[in-house]
Each structure stands twice: as C-alpha cells, then as structure tokens.
Amino acid sequence: MSETTHTSAIEYDATQELSVKDANKVALGALIGTALEWYDFFLFSAAAALVFNVQYFTSENATAAALASFATFGVGLAARPIGGIIFGRMGDRIGRRKVLMITIVGIGIVTGLIGLLPTYAAIGIAAPVLLVLLRVLQGLFVGGEWSGAMTIVVENAPLHLRARYAAIPQIGSPIGTILSSGGFFVMTLLFSQQNFDAWGWRIPFLVAFPLLIVAVYIRSRLEESPVFRQLEESGEIEQSPVLTTFRNSWKQIIIGMAAALLGVGGFYLVTAFCVWYGVNVLGYESSLMLLGSMVAAAVEIPVLIWGGILGSKYGASRVILWGGIASAVVSVPAFLLLSSGVPVLVVIAMTLAVGTLSLPYAASGTVLTGLFPAKTRYTGVGMAQNVAGMLSGFIPLLATGFVAAAGNHWWPAAAMLAFLSLFTAVAGALAPRMSVKLPGFKH
C-alpha cells in the first residue's frame, strides 16, 4: 500500500461516523469566522479604490496615485503564500483549530490598526510605509486563515456532502463584501466627502476590534478535525509538510492555483478595479459603485449555495469547468452594461459578472482539499489558494495599466476576465485525475 493510499484509508475511516449535526456546527463557526476575516480584508480593497490613493499617495496624476494604491493592495496578497506556508506547516503539525485562533486574532488587530494610522499629510512618507507594512502583516495572517477554515470544514463533513459544506465558508466572502462595502456606503451617506476623506473612512476599520471579540468566541467553540485527530493517534503526523508538499504535490499546487484564480482574481477585477474605473473614468458616484458591489455580493450567496449542491450531485470539478466557461461568455456583455451610464444596468453588470464567477468559487474549496492527502492538506491548500491570491492581488493594478494604455477603454479588462475564466475552466477539467481518491467522493 502506498503512503498516499494509507493516509487516504485513515481519512476514510475517520469520516465514517461524522454526523450532519456536527458538520453544521463546524461549518457555521467557520462561516462566521471567514465572514469577519473577509470583512477585514475587503475593507482594504474598497479603501484602496476610494481613500488610500488620496490620503496616503500624493500625485498630480490620478491614475498614478491609483496605481500606487492598488500596488499596496497587491503587496498584501503577495504576502499570502508566505503566510500559507508558515501557518499551513503549523496546521499540519499542531492542528487546524489552534492555528485558526492565531490567524483570526492577527487579522483583526492589524485591520483595527489601519484605522488608527496617520495620513501622509500628518507624518509624511512614514504613512504609506506603515500602511504597506500593516498590509503585509494582514496578508500573512489571511494566508493561513482560508485554507484552515476550508480544511476543518471538509474534514468534519460526511464524504458525500463535502461539496455542499465546502461552499459554506465561501459565503463569508460576499458577507464580508456586504459588510465592508456597506460600511463605506453608510459613511458616504452620513458624512460629506470632506469628512469622509478626513476621518469617516476610519470607522469601518475600527469596527474590526469589537468584531474580533465575536470571532474569538466563535472560534474557541470549534472542534478539532477528526481526520487530524486520527492522524495523531496513528502517529501519521507529517513532520516536514512543506518539503513533502513541494516534492510530491507540485502539480496539484499548480492545478489548485488555477482552479481558485477566477473566484479570487475575477472578483477583485469586478469589484476593486470596476469601482475605481466607474468613479474615476466613467464619472459615476462612488455610492453607485458600492451599491453595485453590495447587490452583486447579495446575489452571490444563493449562487454559492447552488454551486455546492451542484458539486455534490455532479462533481465539483465539473462546476468549475462549466462555471469558468459561463464567466468567459458574459465578460464582454458585463462590461458593455457597466459602461452604459445607466445606474440599473451598472448594478446588473457587476451582479452578472460576480454571479457567474461565483460558481467556480463555490466548488474551489472542494477541489483544492481533494488534491492533497490529509497529512499535508493544510499546507497544500494554503500554497495553492494563496498563490492564486497573490496573482489576483495585482489584477486591479494590471487592469488599471492596460485600460490606461488603451485610452481608458474597458476592453482590456473584459479580456482579462475572459482569460481568467478559461484558465480556471481548464483546471476544472484536469483536477479529477490528480486528486486523492476516496470512496463515495465525487471530484
């Protein structure tokens, strides 16, 4: 029996007596934690488009300031693979639950500190330097958060229902978007533009402190993964998960990265970039673009649930394949609607684009966790997801540059969305042949 087959047998045995009740409890706890995590993380995305280019980067050229702001946004995502390696190694050695407590605390503290950070006008060049440093720290903690939450949910779910439960933590993304965009949306309604730019934008960041207390309470009630407990009992804990993953699963890292790329990178393109493009190039009100983000996120929630159901019925890889193709098909129509100048059509455009790319996102957790054996799963999923996150962080930056080079026309951004969609669709086609085989589990 090969080593992979042996650890797969351990995982199969550990999941035979799992109940739906226990799976629901763990999934709900992970969902609330990931919602708070993405709230913290997406605040930076919205602020990069609306505030940081004004308060922390000075330039007479609006596009140059936006590029600097989006570059800072991308730097945090560039730190994610490092965080994935650090916390993935810890999660495979000391347990999923302990590491999830560390990551959520780190994310909450860093986000609150961003809300306290003085501007360029107050402390000069130290302001953007400190902003970048805090963003890097945030990226490190996020690098270990999603992969841990997804791993603990999957390992607490019955095998035949893994795709449904793996979609639940993904709902944290649209919830985080609604809360973060909604926070800024409310601030723009309550305060004048001058007061919003001066201090109103800080309030959503400072809310991270009380939300952190809620997250810690919820995370403290999560049970450790039964799969990890059985690995401990059988003495199968991997002592070098990083080296083992690079040596034995490098192809799976590439496939996993590609499978996750549309759900992360496409989302940043349709939200962070489109918010900036709508406000600064098309002349829309920031409140309209934030409203579009919130409506799109609200529609994303039932789409994610539907994607999990489809994944359980037909296989998660097929959902990624056909969802990627659907996203490619709607890329040009979505940007045509975005540039129409009609507010309702602008909201529909963002909703259409986010809705279609959410199908592959719903299934990506199932596919990624299925690519790696249990003993190196936290590390492998962290590497694949966070490489996708790192590349995705620079997509608003690239889109801004390409669109500027094209005379501020939207077609390069639409082409980028179509490319990301087809790239992820190919990964969906290739994933089943590289996944760990478990009885009763549809890839």
N, C-alpha and C positions, 0 to 999 in steps of 0.2 A: 504494500500500500504506500503511495507517495505521500510526502509530507502535507501537500495541499489537500489530498483526499482524506487524510487522517484528521486534519483540523476541520474539514467540512463535516465529517461524521460527528465530531464533538459539537459543532454548531447545530446540526440537525437534532441531536439528542437533547440539547439544551432548550430547543424551541418547541418540543412536542407537547408540553403541558402548559403553554402560555395561554392565558385567557384574554378574551376581548376586553373584559373589565380592567385588567391590569394594563393592557395596551392603551386603552382610552386615557387612563390616568397619566401615564408617561407621556403620551402624545400631547395631551392638553398642557402639561407642565412645560414641555419643550416648546410648544407653540407660543405660550405667553413669554417665555424667555427669549425666543427668537424675535418676537414682535418688538420687545423692548430693545433688543440688540440692533435690529434694522432701523428702528426709530432713531437711535443714536447715530447710526452710520449714515442714514439718508438725510439727516439734518445737514450734514456737511455738503451733501450733493446739492440740496436746494440753496444753501448759503453760498456755495461756490458760484452758482449762476446769478444770484441776486445781490450778495453783500460783499463777499471777500474781494471781488475784483475792484470794489470801490474803497473799502476800509483798510485793506492790507497790501494792495498792489497799486502803486501810483504810476500812471502812464497817460499821456495825452491821447494815445490811440486806444480806443475802447476794445478793439479786437486783441491787441497785445496784452491788455490787462486781463481779458477773459482767458487768453491762453495761459497766462501765469496762474490764474485761479484754478483752471481745470488741471494744470500740471500738478498743483498741490493736491487736488482731489486724487489724481492718479498715483502720486507718491504713496499715499496710504494703502492703496491696493497693491502697489509693488512690494510693500512690506508683508503682505498676507502670506505668500509662500513660506517666508521665514517663520512666521507665526505658526503656519500649518505644520512645519517640521518640528518646531520646539514643542508645541502642545500636542501634536499627533504622537510624538515619541512618548510623552508623559501619559497620554490617554491609553496607549497600548501597553504601558508598563504598570501604572498605578491605578488605572480605572477611568471610565468615562465620566462618572458623576463628579469626582473630585476636581477634574480639570475644568468642567463646565462651571463650577463655582468660581474658579480663578478668573476665567475669561470674562464672565458677565460683570464681575466687580471691576475689572480693569477697564472695560468699555465704558461703564457708567461714570467712573471717576474722570477719565480723560475727557469725555464729552462735556461734563459739567465744567471742567477747567477751561475748555474752549470758550464757554460763555462768559468767563471772567477775564479773558485775555485782552489787554490794552491794544488799541489800534496803531497803525503806522503813524498817525498824527500825534499820538501820545508818546511812543517810545522809539519811533524810527524803525530802522532795519531789523531791530530785535523782534518786532511784531510778526513779520512774515516768517522769520527763522523759527520762532517759538510755535507758530501755527503749523509749520511743516513738521516740527518735532512731535507735537501732540498728535498730528495726523498719522505719523509713522507708528507711534505707540498704539493708537486706536486700531490701525491696520494689523499689528501683531496680534492683539487680542482677538479681533474678528477672525483672524486666520485659524484660530483654534476653536472658535465658537460653533460655526455652522456645521462643520464636519462632526464635532462631538454630539451636537443635538440630533443630527440625522442618524448617526451610528447608534445612539442609545434608543431612539425610537424604533428603528428597524430591528434591532436585536431584542426588543421587548414585544414584537408583533408576531402573530402566527404567520408561518411562511406564505400561505396562500393569500394573506391580506397585506403583505408588506407594501405593495404599491399604493394601496389606499392610505396606509398610515404614513408612508414616506412623503405623501403630498401635504400632510397636515403642517409640519414645520415650515413648509414653503409658504403657507398662508401668512406667516409672520412678516414676509416681505411686503405684500400690499397693505397689511395693517400698519406696519412701520411707515410706509409711504403716506397713508391717510393721516396718521398722527403727525408726521413731520411736516408734510405739505399743508395739512390743516392748521398746524400751529402757526406757520408763517402766514397762511391765508388770513387767519383771525387777526394776527398782528397788523397786517396791511389794512384791515378794516378798522381796527381800533385806533391806529396811530397815523399821523401824517407821514409822508415819505421821509421828511427830515428826521422825525423822531424815530421812525423805524430804522433808518440807516444809523442813527446815533446810538440807540440802545434797545429799541424794541425787539430787534432780531435776537438779542441775547436770551430772552425769556424762554423760548423753547429748549435752548441748550441747558439752561439752569434747571429746567424741569427734570432733567436726567437724574439729579440727585435723589428726589423722592421716589422716582420710578425704580431706582436701583434697590431701594429697600424692599419694594414689592418683588423684584426679580430674585433677590437673595432668599426671601421667604419661600417663594415657589420652588426654586432650585433645591433648597435644603430638604424638600419633601420627596424628591425624585429617588427611585430605587436604582441601584446599580444594575447594569445589564446582566441577565442570566447567562448569556454567552461568555462574557468576560469572567464571571464567577466560576464557570465550569473550566475555562482555560486555566484559572488559578488553581483550582482543585486538582486538575490533572497535570500540573507542572508544565503547561504548554505556553506560558508567557514568553513572548519574543523579547530577548534582551537587546537586540540591535535592530529595531523595526525600520529605521531609516535606511540603513545599508541593505537590509533584506528586501525592502520595497524597491529601491533603485536597482538592485541586482536581478530580482525575479519578476518585477511587475512594471518595468518602464513602459512597455507597450500599453498597458492598462492605464497608466497615468496620462498618456497622450490621448487615448480614446475618451477617458473620463473628462479631460480638459475640453475636448471638442464637444462632448455631449452637453457640458454645462455652459459653453460660451454664449450661446444665443440668449439663454434665460438671464444671464448677468449682463453681458455686453450690450445686447439689444435693448434691454431695459434702460440702461444708462443712456443709450443713444436717444430713445424716445422720451426720456424724462429730462435728465440734466442738460443734454445738448438742445433738445427742442424747446425747453423753457428759455434758455439763453437766446436761441435763434428767433423764437416768437417775439420776445421782448425787444431785443437789440437790432434785429434785421427787419422783421415784419412789422414792428411798431405796435404789437399787442400790449395790453395791460398785463402786468405780472399776475394780477388776481385771476385773469382768464387762464393763463398757463398753469397756475397752481390748481385751479378748479379742474382743468383737463387731467392733470396728474391724479387728483383725488378720485374722479369718476372712473378713470381707467383702472386704478387700484381696486376700487369697489367691485367692478366687473370681473377683475382678475380672481377674486376669491371663489366664486362659483365655478369659474373655468378650471382653477386648480383642483377643486374637489372632483369635478368631472374628469379631469385628466388622471387622477388617482384611480377612479372607478374603471376607466378605460384601460389603465395599466394592469389592474388586477385581472381584467377579463381577456385582454388581447396580448398583454406583454408590454412592459414599459418601453422597450427599445422601439417597438412599432409606433408608440405615441410620439417618441422623439423624431422618428423618421418622417411621419406624415405631418406632424406639427411644424417641423422645420420647413417642409415644402409649402405648407399653407402660409407661413410667415413670409416666405420669399414672394409668393404670389401677391400679397397685399402691400408690399413695401412701397411700390410706386403710387398706387391709389391713396395710401395713407398720407404720403407727403403732398400729393395734389390737394387733398382736403385740408391739410394743415396750412397751405399757402393761399387758401381761398379767401381769407379775410372775413369769413362768416363765423361768428363765435360758436354756433352749434356744430358746424362742420369741423371746426378745430378740435372741439372736445371729442367728436366722433372719431376723428383721425387718430388721436392719441389712444382712445379706447380700443379701436380696431387693431392697431399695431401691438399694443400690450396684450390684448386678449389672445391673439394668435400665438405670440411667442411664449405665452404662459403655459401652453400645452406641453412643449418640451421641458419647460422648467418644472412642471408638476412631476414629470417622470424622471428627472435627472438624479434625484436622490436615490431612487430605487436602482437605477443603472450603476451609479458610482459605487454604492455599497456592495452591489453584486459583483463588481470587478475584482475585489480584493478579499483574501481569506480573513477570517475573524481576527487572527493574531496580529495582523498588520493593517487592519481596516481603517482605524482612526488616522494612521499616518498616510495611507494611500489615498483615502478620500480627501484628506486635508491638502495633500500635494496637488491632486487633480483639480479640485474645486478652486484652490487659491491661485494656481497658475492661470486658470480661466479668469479669476477675479483680477489678477494683476494686469493681464492683457486688456480686460474690459475697462479698467480704470483710465486707460489712455484713449479710449474710443471717443469720448466727447472732445478731447484735445485734437485728435486726428480729424474728426468731423469738422471742427471749427476751422482748422487749417485748410482742409480740402475745399470746404464751401467758400472760404475767403478767396482761395485761388481761382475758383470758378465764378467769380463775380457775385458772390453771395447767393448763388442759385442752390436749390435744395438737392439737385440730382446726385451729387457725390454721397450725401448722407443716405439717400434711398438705396444707392448701390451698395453701400457698406452694410445696410440692414439685410439686403438680399444675399450678400456673400456670407454673412454670419449665419443666416438661416440655412443655407445649403450646406455649409461646413458642418453644422450640428446635425443635419439630416443624414449626412454620410456616416457620422459617428454612431447614430442610431442603427444604421444598417450593419455596422461592423461589431458592435458591442456584444451581441449574444455569443459569438464564437470565442470571445476572450474572457467570459465571465466564469465565476466559480459555480460549479454545478451542484444544486441542492434539490432533492426530491420535492415535488409539489410547488416549485417556484418558477413562474413564467418570466423569462428575460425579455 
